[in-house]
Amino acid sequence: MEKIERDAAKEYWENQAKTHKGSFLASWSDQFMIELEIEAISEHISAGDHVLDVGCANGYSAFQQLERHRDVGSITGVDFAENMIKQANLLKKAQWLKDDIVNFQVGDINELPFPDDKFDVVYATRVITLMPTWEDQKIAMNECLRVAKPGGKVIFSEPFLEPFNLLNAMRQLKDMPPLIEHDSNRFLKKDQLNEFLDEKKVLSYKMNEFSSIYYLGSRFLRELVTDPSAYPGFNPINRIFFDIEKDFSGGGFGIQQAYIITK
């Protein structure tokens, strides 16, 4: 990552931590998507696993995983924003959690401060997308694969270009303004990622389309049935699609999807 882009990204996330402290808002305003993401990852964590949360932000997701998996071996979180780690450690201290159960430290996905083959589960959420080029994204993914144990799981929960284009095509049919891929994001392409994983000769990989109905509802249908200007903040119709998503998904509309890789 070029220094100017990295410095700008770091400043943004440092400020997010200062502003939102221990709230989910520090990483994303869409709490329903965060909850769907946490649940999708949770399915792959088992008793005794040592887990690495890459790009842990203020630890919100890590603490949620701990709530779901009291029998986990440990959860380690790394983030390159010092203020995020500061907030995570404040929350940890408030819960009287020990270092051998939960640990947070400053770390960079491009050079993770851990030896090879250390963790049973490694997951990165909306971090690979922040790398400015495909070459940088491959470096980040290789680091996540490196620190996972043989036979361990690596999960990339990231935005993908194909469903993004599909939703925008539908929005265009109804004369809606397009969704925007922000300058700080570089959405992944499925064919490109599949080719990368095939070349790595990982044991297996699969995709979990855990957000399709929610995205179809919250980024398309809701604008057909509600006036967005009437809900400048949270639109309550999102909860309906969140509840449906927990039981049904599919159709290729979910921009956020999870690749589950067995090393």
BAFILUM-318402 format. One record per residue (C-alpha): residue number from 1; residue in three letters; x, y, z. Coordinates in nm, 4 decimals, decimal comma, padded with zeros to 6 digits. Layout:
! BAFILUM-318402
<num:NUM&residu:ALA&u:X&v:Y&w:Z>
...
//
This chain:
! BAFILUM-318402
<num:1&residu:MET&u:00,0000&v:00,0000&w:00,0000>
<num:2&residu:GLU&u:00,1438&v:00,3355&w:-00,1017>
<num:3&residu:LYS&u:00,2381&v:00,5561&w:00,1928>
<num:4&residu:ILE&u:-00,0060&v:00,8390&w:00,1116>
<num:5&residu:GLU&u:-00,3013&v:00,5993&w:00,0823>
<num:6&residu:ARG&u:-00,1954&v:00,4095&w:00,3916>
<num:7&residu:ASP&u:-00,1561&v:00,7276&w:00,5970>
<num:8&residu:ALA&u:-00,5007&v:00,8514&w:00,4901>
<num:9&residu:ALA&u:-00,6606&v:00,5166&w:00,5712>
<num:10&residu:LYS&u:-00,4885&v:00,4993&w:00,9081>
<num:11&residu:GLU&u:-00,6003&v:00,8517&w:00,9993>
<num:12&residu:TYR&u:-00,9587&v:00,7658&w:00,9074>
<num:13&residu:TRP&u:-00,9718&v:00,4532&w:01,1258>
<num:14&residu:GLU&u:-00,7911&v:00,6231&w:01,4136>
<num:15&residu:ASN&u:-01,0610&v:00,8915&w:01,4076>
<num:16&residu:GLN&u:-01,3380&v:00,6314&w:01,3833>
<num:17&residu:ALA&u:-01,2111&v:00,4764&w:01,7052>
<num:18&residu:LYS&u:-01,1970&v:00,8125&w:01,8808>
<num:19&residu:THR&u:-01,5474&v:00,9012&w:01,7675>
<num:20&residu:HIS&u:-01,7316&v:00,5738&w:01,8246>
<num:21&residu:LYS&u:-01,5185&v:00,4139&w:02,0969>
<num:22&residu:GLY&u:-01,6624&v:00,0674&w:02,1724>
<num:23&residu:SER&u:-01,9628&v:00,0879&w:01,9382>
<num:24&residu:PHE&u:-02,0140&v:-00,1252&w:01,6271>
<num:25&residu:LEU&u:-02,0206&v:00,2080&w:01,4420>
<num:26&residu:ALA&u:-01,6425&v:00,2225&w:01,4630>
<num:27&residu:SER&u:-01,6179&v:-00,0265&w:01,1765>
<num:28&residu:TRP&u:-01,9502&v:00,0091&w:00,9880>
<num:29&residu:SER&u:-02,2868&v:00,1782&w:01,0284>
<num:30&residu:ASP&u:-02,4830&v:-00,1284&w:00,9122>
<num:31&residu:GLN&u:-02,5255&v:-00,3263&w:01,2333>
<num:32&residu:PHE&u:-02,7428&v:-00,5912&w:01,0686>
<num:33&residu:MET&u:-02,4694&v:-00,6721&w:00,8194>
<num:34&residu:ILE&u:-02,2158&v:-00,6921&w:01,1009>
<num:35&residu:GLU&u:-02,4404&v:-00,9382&w:01,2861>
<num:36&residu:LEU&u:-02,4889&v:-01,1520&w:00,9732>
<num:37&residu:GLU&u:-02,1141&v:-01,1487&w:00,9174>
<num:38&residu:ILE&u:-02,0417&v:-01,2515&w:01,2777>
<num:39&residu:GLU&u:-02,2878&v:-01,5404&w:01,2528>
<num:40&residu:ALA&u:-02,1428&v:-01,6604&w:00,9213>
<num:41&residu:ILE&u:-01,7941&v:-01,6730&w:01,0737>
<num:42&residu:SER&u:-01,9164&v:-01,8219&w:01,3993>
<num:43&residu:GLU&u:-02,0218&v:-02,1414&w:01,2197>
<num:44&residu:HIS&u:-01,6544&v:-02,2277&w:01,1645>
<num:45&residu:ILE&u:-01,5252&v:-02,1794&w:01,5189>
<num:46&residu:SER&u:-01,5109&v:-02,4872&w:01,7407>
<num:47&residu:ALA&u:-01,4249&v:-02,5646&w:02,1018>
<num:48&residu:GLY&u:-01,0562&v:-02,5172&w:02,1765>
<num:49&residu:ASP&u:-00,9801&v:-02,3248&w:01,8573>
<num:50&residu:HIS&u:-00,7198&v:-02,0510&w:01,8627>
<num:51&residu:VAL&u:-00,8668&v:-01,7737&w:01,6503>
<num:52&residu:LEU&u:-00,7151&v:-01,4682&w:01,4811>
<num:53&residu:ASP&u:-00,9360&v:-01,1690&w:01,3970>
<num:54&residu:VAL&u:-00,7471&v:-00,9661&w:01,1348>
<num:55&residu:GLY&u:-00,8584&v:-00,6044&w:01,1228>
<num:56&residu:CYS&u:-01,0398&v:-00,6440&w:01,4544>
<num:57&residu:ALA&u:-01,1165&v:-00,2715&w:01,4924>
<num:58&residu:ASN&u:-01,2370&v:-00,2062&w:01,8488>
<num:59&residu:GLY&u:-01,2935&v:-00,5763&w:01,9153>
<num:60&residu:TYR&u:-01,6717&v:-00,5660&w:01,8684>
<num:61&residu:SER&u:-01,6836&v:-00,8819&w:01,6580>
<num:62&residu:ALA&u:-01,4216&v:-01,0635&w:01,8658>
<num:63&residu:PHE&u:-01,6268&v:-01,0112&w:02,1812>
<num:64&residu:GLN&u:-01,9380&v:-01,1323&w:01,9998>
<num:65&residu:GLN&u:-01,7546&v:-01,4488&w:01,8967>
<num:66&residu:LEU&u:-01,6452&v:-01,5028&w:02,2557>
<num:67&residu:GLU&u:-02,0081&v:-01,4766&w:02,3679>
<num:68&residu:ARG&u:-02,0991&v:-01,7494&w:02,1204>
<num:69&residu:HIS&u:-01,7967&v:-01,9691&w:02,1973>
<num:70&residu:ARG&u:-01,7161&v:-01,9665&w:02,5666>
<num:71&residu:ASP&u:-01,5136&v:-02,2853&w:02,5112>
<num:72&residu:VAL&u:-01,2819&v:-02,1304&w:02,2502>
<num:73&residu:GLY&u:-00,9088&v:-02,1702&w:02,3091>
<num:74&residu:SER&u:-00,8300&v:-01,8026&w:02,2532>
<num:75&residu:ILE&u:-00,9127&v:-01,5053&w:02,0342>
<num:76&residu:THR&u:-00,6398&v:-01,2696&w:01,9166>
<num:77&residu:GLY&u:-00,7231&v:-00,9433&w:01,7431>
<num:78&residu:VAL&u:-00,4902&v:-00,7268&w:01,5360>
<num:79&residu:ASP&u:-00,5489&v:-00,3881&w:01,3784>
<num:80&residu:PHE&u:-00,3149&v:-00,1251&w:01,2379>
<num:81&residu:ALA&u:-00,5020&v:00,1593&w:01,4128>
<num:82&residu:GLU&u:-00,3635&v:00,2139&w:01,7619>
<num:83&residu:ASN&u:-00,6840&v:00,3809&w:01,8813>
<num:84&residu:MET&u:-00,8871&v:00,0774&w:01,7776>
<num:85&residu:ILE&u:-00,6640&v:-00,1491&w:01,9857>
<num:86&residu:LYS&u:-00,6838&v:00,0964&w:02,2747>
<num:87&residu:GLN&u:-01,0644&v:00,0782&w:02,2694>
<num:88&residu:ALA&u:-01,0577&v:-00,3020&w:02,2403>
<num:89&residu:ASN&u:-00,8334&v:-00,3288&w:02,5448>
<num:90&residu:LEU&u:-01,0563&v:-00,0929&w:02,7430>
<num:91&residu:LEU&u:-01,3542&v:-00,3170&w:02,6698>
<num:92&residu:LYS&u:-01,1494&v:-00,6232&w:02,7610>
<num:93&residu:LYS&u:-01,0481&v:-00,4690&w:03,0914>
<num:94&residu:ALA&u:-01,4095&v:-00,3776&w:03,1706>
<num:95&residu:GLN&u:-01,5057&v:-00,7430&w:03,1257>
<num:96&residu:TRP&u:-01,2165&v:-00,8740&w:03,3385>
<num:97&residu:LEU&u:-01,0964&v:-01,0976&w:03,0553>
<num:98&residu:LYS&u:-00,7541&v:-01,2594&w:03,0786>
<num:99&residu:ASP&u:-00,4782&v:-01,2322&w:02,8184>
<num:100&residu:ASP&u:-00,4758&v:-01,6035&w:02,7494>
<num:101&residu:ILE&u:-00,8412&v:-01,5858&w:02,6410>
<num:102&residu:VAL&u:-00,8531&v:-01,2542&w:02,4523>
<num:103&residu:ASN&u:-00,5579&v:-01,0497&w:02,3341>
<num:104&residu:PHE&u:-00,5433&v:-00,7381&w:02,1183>
<num:105&residu:GLN&u:-00,2357&v:-00,5867&w:01,9581>
<num:106&residu:VAL&u:-00,1337&v:-00,3493&w:01,6838>
<num:107&residu:GLY&u:-00,0523&v:-00,5397&w:01,3671>
<num:108&residu:ASP&u:-00,0561&v:-00,5088&w:00,9896>
<num:109&residu:ILE&u:-00,2285&v:-00,7607&w:00,7639>
<num:110&residu:ASN&u:00,0593&v:-00,7248&w:00,5184>
<num:111&residu:GLU&u:00,3073&v:-00,8476&w:00,7788>
<num:112&residu:LEU&u:00,1292&v:-01,0318&w:01,0573>
<num:113&residu:PRO&u:00,3418&v:-01,0580&w:01,3746>
<num:114&residu:PHE&u:00,2932&v:-01,4335&w:01,4172>
<num:115&residu:PRO&u:00,4811&v:-01,7486&w:01,3156>
<num:116&residu:ASP&u:00,3614&v:-01,9860&w:01,0461>
<num:117&residu:ASP&u:00,0839&v:-02,2352&w:01,1220>
<num:118&residu:LYS&u:-00,0258&v:-02,0792&w:01,4518>
<num:119&residu:PHE&u:-00,4073&v:-02,0437&w:01,4402>
<num:120&residu:ASP&u:-00,6939&v:-02,2863&w:01,3868>
<num:121&residu:VAL&u:-00,9166&v:-02,0140&w:01,2408>
<num:122&residu:VAL&u:-00,8110&v:-01,6872&w:01,0772>
<num:123&residu:TYR&u:-01,0719&v:-01,4419&w:00,9571>
<num:124&residu:ALA&u:-01,0500&v:-01,1009&w:00,7914>
<num:125&residu:THR&u:-01,3589&v:-00,8843&w:00,7586>
<num:126&residu:ARG&u:-01,3632&v:-00,6016&w:00,5073>
<num:127&residu:VAL&u:-00,9851&v:-00,5679&w:00,5225>
<num:128&residu:ILE&u:-00,8616&v:-00,7177&w:00,1946>
<num:129&residu:THR&u:-01,0809&v:-00,4652&w:00,0132>
<num:130&residu:LEU&u:-00,8786&v:-00,1793&w:00,1655>
<num:131&residu:MET&u:-00,5634&v:-00,2883&w:-00,0157>
<num:132&residu:PRO&u:-00,5177&v:-00,0568&w:-00,3172>
<num:133&residu:THR&u:-00,4200&v:-00,3163&w:-00,5809>
<num:134&residu:TRP&u:-00,4727&v:-00,6840&w:-00,6538>
<num:135&residu:GLU&u:-00,1041&v:-00,7451&w:-00,5856>
<num:136&residu:ASP&u:-00,1437&v:-00,5898&w:-00,2390>
<num:137&residu:GLN&u:-00,4569&v:-00,7948&w:-00,1811>
<num:138&residu:LYS&u:-00,2672&v:-01,1146&w:-00,2620>
<num:139&residu:ILE&u:00,0045&v:-01,0220&w:-00,0107>
<num:140&residu:ALA&u:-00,2616&v:-00,9721&w:00,2581>
<num:141&residu:MET&u:-00,4357&v:-01,3014&w:00,1783>
<num:142&residu:ASN&u:-00,1056&v:-01,4897&w:00,1718>
<num:143&residu:GLU&u:-00,0300&v:-01,3602&w:00,5206>
<num:144&residu:CYS&u:-00,3632&v:-01,4871&w:00,6506>
<num:145&residu:LEU&u:-00,2989&v:-01,8263&w:00,4913>
<num:146&residu:ARG&u:00,0544&v:-01,8369&w:00,6274>
<num:147&residu:VAL&u:-00,0436&v:-01,8074&w:00,9933>
<num:148&residu:ALA&u:-00,3236&v:-02,0668&w:00,9709>
<num:149&residu:LYS&u:-00,2483&v:-02,4245&w:01,0720>
<num:150&residu:PRO&u:-00,2528&v:-02,6985&w:00,8074>
<num:151&residu:GLY&u:-00,6141&v:-02,8082&w:00,7920>
<num:152&residu:GLY&u:-00,7220&v:-02,4829&w:00,9579>
<num:153&residu:LYS&u:-00,9825&v:-02,2407&w:00,8259>
<num:154&residu:VAL&u:-00,9213&v:-01,8997&w:00,6694>
<num:155&residu:ILE&u:-01,2287&v:-01,6843&w:00,6126>
<num:156&residu:PHE&u:-01,2379&v:-01,3741&w:00,3947>
<num:157&residu:SER&u:-01,5607&v:-01,1784&w:00,4436>
<num:158&residu:GLU&u:-01,5259&v:-00,9138&w:00,1771>
<num:159&residu:PRO&u:-01,7250&v:-00,7142&w:-00,0814>
<num:160&residu:PHE&u:-01,7367&v:-00,8544&w:-00,4351>
<num:161&residu:LEU&u:-01,7731&v:-00,6738&w:-00,7655>
<num:162&residu:GLU&u:-02,0173&v:-00,9135&w:-00,9362>
<num:163&residu:PRO&u:-02,3130&v:-00,8675&w:-00,6952>
<num:164&residu:PHE&u:-02,2325&v:-00,4965&w:-00,6758>
<num:165&residu:ASN&u:-02,2763&v:-00,4723&w:-01,0554>
<num:166&residu:LEU&u:-02,5918&v:-00,6840&w:-01,0425>
<num:167&residu:LEU&u:-02,7565&v:-00,4575&w:-00,7877>
<num:168&residu:ASN&u:-02,6596&v:-00,1485&w:-00,9824>
<num:169&residu:ALA&u:-02,8059&v:-00,2978&w:-01,3006>
<num:170&residu:MET&u:-03,1354&v:-00,3509&w:-01,1186>
<num:171&residu:ARG&u:-03,1259&v:-00,0026&w:-00,9713>
<num:172&residu:GLN&u:-03,0694&v:00,1420&w:-01,3184>
<num:173&residu:LEU&u:-03,3848&v:-00,0319&w:-01,4428>
<num:174&residu:LYS&u:-03,5796&v:00,1658&w:-01,1837>
<num:175&residu:ASP&u:-03,3878&v:00,4926&w:-01,2379>
<num:176&residu:MET&u:-03,2232&v:00,4761&w:-00,8965>
<num:177&residu:PRO&u:-02,8808&v:00,6341&w:-00,8398>
<num:178&residu:PRO&u:-02,5999&v:00,3768&w:-00,8464>
<num:179&residu:LEU&u:-02,4353&v:00,2346&w:-00,5389>
<num:180&residu:ILE&u:-02,0825&v:00,3699&w:-00,5014>
<num:181&residu:GLU&u:-01,7584&v:00,1792&w:-00,4568>
<num:182&residu:HIS&u:-01,5710&v:00,4201&w:-00,2323>
<num:183&residu:ASP&u:-01,2184&v:00,5254&w:-00,3231>
<num:184&residu:SER&u:-01,0740&v:00,3336&w:-00,0270>
<num:185&residu:ASN&u:-01,2244&v:00,0030&w:-00,1462>
<num:186&residu:ARG&u:-01,1171&v:-00,2354&w:-00,4202>
<num:187&residu:PHE&u:-01,3913&v:-00,4964&w:-00,4471>
<num:188&residu:LEU&u:-01,2741&v:-00,8516&w:-00,5104>
<num:189&residu:LYS&u:-01,3576&v:-01,0432&w:-00,8275>
<num:190&residu:LYS&u:-01,4671&v:-01,4030&w:-00,7845>
<num:191&residu:ASP&u:-01,2876&v:-01,5406&w:-01,0905>
<num:192&residu:GLN&u:-00,9662&v:-01,3710&w:-00,9831>
<num:193&residu:LEU&u:-00,9929&v:-01,5000&w:-00,6276>
<num:194&residu:ASN&u:-01,0804&v:-01,8519&w:-00,7447>
<num:195&residu:GLU&u:-00,7740&v:-01,8570&w:-00,9687>
<num:196&residu:PHE&u:-00,5546&v:-01,7358&w:-00,6820>
<num:197&residu:LEU&u:-00,6821&v:-02,0085&w:-00,4499>
<num:198&residu:ASP&u:-00,6501&v:-02,2776&w:-00,7172>
<num:199&residu:GLU&u:-00,2862&v:-02,1821&w:-00,7681>
<num:200&residu:LYS&u:-00,2283&v:-02,1953&w:-00,3906>
<num:201&residu:LYS&u:-00,3531&v:-02,5554&w:-00,3931>
<num:202&residu:VAL&u:-00,5471&v:-02,5113&w:-00,0697>
<num:203&residu:LEU&u:-00,7362&v:-02,8213&w:00,0425>
<num:204&residu:SER&u:-01,0727&v:-02,6712&w:-00,0448>
<num:205&residu:TYR&u:-01,2727&v:-02,3518&w:-00,0529>
<num:206&residu:LYS&u:-01,6367&v:-02,2558&w:-00,0729>
<num:207&residu:MET&u:-01,8402&v:-01,9382&w:-00,0786>
<num:208&residu:ASN&u:-02,1137&v:-01,8505&w:00,1697>
<num:209&residu:GLU&u:-02,3634&v:-01,6059&w:00,0215>
<num:210&residu:PHE&u:-02,4831&v:-01,4970&w:00,3642>
<num:211&residu:SER&u:-02,6213&v:-01,1529&w:00,2779>
<num:212&residu:SER&u:-02,8043&v:-01,1782&w:-00,0549>
<num:213&residu:ILE&u:-03,1637&v:-01,1263&w:00,0592>
<num:214&residu:TYR&u:-03,0578&v:-00,8531&w:00,2991>
<num:215&residu:TYR&u:-02,8767&v:-00,6607&w:00,0250>
<num:216&residu:LEU&u:-03,1620&v:-00,7100&w:-00,2214>
<num:217&residu:GLY&u:-03,3987&v:-00,5687&w:00,0378>
<num:218&residu:SER&u:-03,1912&v:-00,2945&w:00,1930>
<num:219&residu:ARG&u:-03,0226&v:-00,1687&w:-00,1247>
<num:220&residu:PHE&u:-03,3069&v:-00,2110&w:-00,3750>
<num:221&residu:LEU&u:-03,6539&v:-00,3151&w:-00,2592>
<num:222&residu:ARG&u:-03,6776&v:-00,0730&w:00,0310>
<num:223&residu:GLU&u:-03,6463&v:00,2224&w:-00,2084>
<num:224&residu:LEU&u:-03,9433&v:00,0889&w:-00,4034>
<num:225&residu:VAL&u:-04,1707&v:00,0717&w:-00,0986>
<num:226&residu:THR&u:-04,0462&v:00,3504&w:00,1298>
<num:227&residu:ASP&u:-03,9372&v:00,7098&w:00,0920>
<num:228&residu:PRO&u:-03,5644&v:00,7105&w:00,1874>
<num:229&residu:SER&u:-03,5813&v:01,0798&w:00,2744>
<num:230&residu:ALA&u:-03,8259&v:00,9932&w:00,5530>
<num:231&residu:TYR&u:-03,5531&v:00,7874&w:00,7207>
<num:232&residu:PRO&u:-03,2330&v:00,9954&w:00,7214>
<num:233&residu:GLY&u:-03,0697&v:00,7452&w:00,9556>
<num:234&residu:PHE&u:-03,1864&v:00,3887&w:01,0139>
<num:235&residu:ASN&u:-03,4682&v:00,2587&w:00,7928>
<num:236&residu:PRO&u:-03,6776&v:00,0130&w:00,9992>
<num:237&residu:ILE&u:-03,7627&v:-00,1963&w:00,6928>
<num:238&residu:ASN&u:-03,4033&v:-00,3249&w:00,7009>
<num:239&residu:ARG&u:-03,4936&v:-00,5396&w:01,0022>
<num:240&residu:ILE&u:-03,7514&v:-00,7296&w:00,7967>
<num:241&residu:PHE&u:-03,4917&v:-00,8303&w:00,5402>
<num:242&residu:PHE&u:-03,2425&v:-00,9097&w:00,8172>
<num:243&residu:ASP&u:-03,4932&v:-01,1503&w:00,9724>
<num:244&residu:ILE&u:-03,5615&v:-01,3168&w:00,6344>
<num:245&residu:GLU&u:-03,1868&v:-01,3484&w:00,5679>
<num:246&residu:LYS&u:-03,1399&v:-01,5596&w:00,8794>
<num:247&residu:ASP&u:-03,3508&v:-01,8337&w:00,7176>
<num:248&residu:PHE&u:-03,3138&v:-01,7791&w:00,3434>
<num:249&residu:SER&u:-03,0464&v:-01,6496&w:00,1068>
<num:250&residu:GLY&u:-02,9342&v:-01,6742&w:-00,2525>
<num:251&residu:GLY&u:-02,9718&v:-01,4995&w:-00,5849>
<num:252&residu:GLY&u:-02,6287&v:-01,3418&w:-00,6088>
<num:253&residu:PHE&u:-02,7210&v:-01,0005&w:-00,4669>
<num:254&residu:GLY&u:-02,5054&v:-00,9984&w:-00,1545>
<num:255&residu:ILE&u:-02,2118&v:-00,7659&w:-00,2078>
<num:256&residu:GLN&u:-02,0591&v:-00,8962&w:00,1151>
<num:257&residu:GLN&u:-01,9770&v:-01,2673&w:00,0834>
<num:258&residu:ALA&u:-01,7534&v:-01,5051&w:00,2722>
<num:259&residu:TYR&u:-01,4935&v:-01,7393&w:00,1248>
<num:260&residu:ILE&u:-01,4180&v:-02,0264&w:00,3626>
<num:261&residu:ILE&u:-01,0810&v:-02,1821&w:00,2847>
<num:262&residu:THR&u:-00,9373&v:-02,5002&w:00,4304>
<num:263&residu:LYS&u:-00,5599&v:-02,4740&w:00,4199>
//
